[in-house]
């Protein structure tokens, strides 16, 4: 009995400290400076570890060849297809021209520019989390001791703390939105719904030790508009909701996610689709247009890529989001991988494993840029508009812009893409209907 009583007392004190020092200030939008002090200590520690690592590498350099820490492993000649065609057309066809095809084939097999966007980006220096730097080797006992201390802190202190905060945030979201959902529609209900969503999102951001820098807040999405952003992680929605409320769009889920969806939709006009409905493109477009037409409803939040990309690039935007009409509010999100890898490789980790990795990282640090609103031009189709918005997000976030569909993460290349490449290759061999 004494053991149970002691455990209960420790648990009560733990919850009281969490509520008093973290949850309550988060709900009120107040910072006590704890997270700032934590980030300062963390930055200084990582700077010290980087210096120690660099010194150790210099000492071991004669015995240890350096490997460049980059995402790609092939040094490529990025000559555009058009220039290659023009160069080959200066002379008659020769069998040596086939080496161009061989080179492109080898590059695609070893490391193409699409699949490498679905793996974590390589860090320039070790962040004391995992051996994400290919040049890391054992350097010194002191550095190893710091790493062991970091493991103990992350798993024995930060993980229980973050799990507690996440449980409080999710429970508050379910209970709060369910209670607000019982009120009649009106200004009071909308106001309380926004308060609940903002408060719970702030608690969940604290559960990730999140440090978020919002830029150009004058461009924040307005009601009746559509917010589109690049997609790196499932927590992107929490990052954005921490600074403003949105109507989410997505497929109906089961389990805990389903409970949250059913509770939140009672208080906020989220747009959830059944699995059979989401395949009906016209039905989806109709419901979204009806939402946008009501200027009193929250802006819709959409991630047009349709899948998570590894924080280095922006891939093709699906045109459906840009056929709805209304004003588009682009948002660029860029995470700092030095403190934790926010990218979710869903083909490698399930959601539980991913959340465990996130909650045992040092922190989630990111920048969010609100870009000026954009509207579709008269002579512009949906695809051109989507590409223009994507280019703006890529430039602001310092991301690489790629024309490929993120669906290639799981699906095969479409026949139309193959045919397009075949046509380009045939131009190198065939001129005016004859070879050579």
Residue pairs with C-beta under 8 A, 6 or more apart in sequence:
14 164
15 164
18 161
18 164
18 165
18 168
19 168
21 32
21 34
22 34
22 165
22 203
22 206
23 165
23 168
23 203
23 206
25 31
25 32
26 199
26 202
26 203
26 205
26 206
27 199
27 202
27 203
29 202
35 206
35 209
35 211
38 209
38 363
39 211
39 363
39 365
42 339
42 362
42 363
45 128
45 146
46 125
46 127
46 128
46 338
46 339
46 362
49 125
49 126
49 127
49 128
49 143
49 146
50 125
50 126
52 139
52 140
52 142
52 143
53 125
53 126
53 133
53 136
53 139
53 143
54 125
55 139
56 137
56 139
56 140
56 143
57 64
57 66
57 135
57 139
60 137
60 139
64 135
64 137
66 135
67 134
67 135
69 122
69 123
69 124
69 133
69 134
69 135
70 122
71 116
71 121
71 122
71 312
72 111
72 113
72 116
73 110
73 111
74 107
74 110
74 111
76 107
81 424
84 100
84 428
85 424
85 427
85 428
88 97
88 100
88 428
89 428
89 431
92 436
93 429
93 435
93 436
97 428
97 429
100 428
101 425
113 402
113 404
114 402
114 404
114 408
115 408
117 309
117 310
117 312
117 313
117 315
117 402
118 309
118 310
118 345
118 347
118 409
119 310
119 345
120 132
120 310
120 337
120 341
120 343
120 345
121 310
121 311
121 312
121 337
121 341
121 343
122 132
122 133
122 134
123 132
123 133
123 337
123 338
124 133
125 133
125 338
126 132
126 133
126 136
127 337
127 338
127 339
127 340
127 362
128 146
128 147
128 150
128 362
129 150
129 340
129 341
129 361
129 362
132 341
138 144
154 360
154 361
154 362
155 360
158 209
158 359
158 360
159 359
159 360
162 207
162 208
162 209
162 359
163 207
163 359
165 203
165 204
165 206
165 207
166 204
166 207
166 359
168 203
169 200
169 201
169 203
169 204
169 207
170 200
170 204
170 256
170 260
172 196
172 199
172 200
172 203
173 196
173 197
173 200
173 260
173 263
173 264
174 259
174 260
174 263
176 196
176 199
176 200
176 267
177 193
177 196
177 197
177 263
177 264
177 266
177 267
177 268
178 263
178 266
178 267
180 189
180 192
180 193
180 196
180 266
180 267
181 263
181 266
181 267
182 266
183 189
183 192
189 267
190 296
192 267
193 245
193 267
193 268
194 245
194 298
196 267
197 241
197 245
197 264
197 267
197 268
198 241
198 242
198 244
198 245
201 238
201 241
201 242
202 242
204 238
205 212
205 238
205 239
205 242
205 364
207 359
208 235
208 238
208 358
208 359
208 363
208 364
209 362
209 363
209 364
210 239
210 242
210 363
210 364
210 365
210 366
211 363
211 364
211 365
211 366
212 239
212 242
212 243
212 365
212 366
212 367
212 368
213 366
213 367
213 368
214 243
214 368
214 370
215 367
215 368
215 369
215 370
216 369
216 370
216 371
217 243
217 370
218 370
219 329
219 370
219 371
219 372
219 373
220 243
220 244
220 329
220 370
221 227
221 244
221 246
221 299
221 329
221 331
221 370
222 299
222 327
222 329
222 373
223 295
223 296
223 297
223 298
223 299
224 292
224 293
224 294
224 295
224 296
224 297
224 299
224 326
224 327
225 292
225 299
225 300
225 326
225 327
225 328
225 329
225 373
226 292
226 299
226 300
226 302
226 321
226 324
226 326
226 327
226 328
226 329
227 240
227 246
227 299
227 300
227 301
227 302
227 329
227 331
228 302
228 303
228 304
228 317
228 321
228 328
228 329
228 330
228 331
228 389
228 393
229 236
229 240
229 301
229 303
229 330
229 331
229 332
229 333
229 393
230 303
230 305
230 309
230 314
230 332
230 333
230 393
230 394
230 397
230 399
231 303
231 305
231 306
231 307
231 308
231 309
232 308
232 309
232 310
232 311
232 333
232 335
232 342
232 343
232 344
233 308
233 335
233 342
233 343
233 344
233 358
234 308
234 344
234 351
234 354
235 342
235 358
235 364
236 303
236 333
237 246
237 248
237 301
239 333
239 364
239 366
239 368
240 246
240 301
240 331
240 333
240 368
243 368
245 268
245 298
246 298
246 299
246 300
246 301
247 268
247 269
247 270
247 271
247 291
247 297
247 298
247 299
247 300
247 301
248 264
248 270
248 271
248 272
248 301
249 270
249 271
249 272
249 273
249 288
249 300
249 301
249 302
250 261
250 271
250 272
250 273
251 272
251 273
251 274
251 275
251 278
252 258
252 261
252 272
252 273
252 274
252 275
253 261
261 270
261 272
264 270
265 272
268 298
269 291
269 297
269 298
271 287
271 288
271 291
271 300
273 284
273 287
277 283
277 284
278 284
281 320
284 320
285 320
285 323
285 324
288 300
288 324
289 324
289 325
291 297
291 300
292 300
292 324
292 325
292 326
299 329
302 321
304 317
304 318
304 320
304 321
304 322
304 386
304 390
305 314
305 315
305 316
305 317
305 318
305 406
306 318
306 406
306 407
307 346
307 406
307 407
307 409
307 410
308 343
308 344
308 345
308 346
309 315
309 343
309 406
310 343
310 345
311 334
311 335
311 337
311 342
311 343
311 399
312 399
312 400
313 394
313 399
313 400
313 401
313 402
314 390
314 393
314 394
314 397
314 399
314 400
314 401
314 402
315 402
315 403
315 404
315 405
315 406
316 386
316 390
316 402
316 403
316 404
316 405
316 406
317 386
317 387
317 389
317 390
318 386
319 382
319 383
319 385
319 386
320 382
321 386
322 328
322 376
322 382
322 383
322 385
322 386
322 389
323 382
325 376
327 373
327 374
327 375
328 373
328 374
328 375
328 376
328 385
328 389
329 370
329 371
329 373
329 374
330 371
330 374
330 389
330 392
330 393
330 396
331 368
331 369
331 370
331 371
331 393
332 368
332 369
332 371
332 393
332 394
332 396
332 397
332 399
333 366
333 367
333 368
333 397
334 366
334 367
334 369
334 397
334 398
334 399
335 342
335 343
335 364
335 365
335 366
336 365
336 366
336 367
338 365
339 361
339 362
339 363
339 364
339 365
340 358
340 361
340 362
340 363
340 364
340 365
341 357
341 361
342 358
342 364
342 366
344 351
344 354
345 354
346 354
346 409
347 409
347 410
349 357
358 364
367 397
369 396
369 397
371 392
371 393
371 396
374 385
374 388
374 389
374 392
376 382
376 385
377 385
380 388
390 401
391 401
393 399
394 400
394 401
405 414
429 435
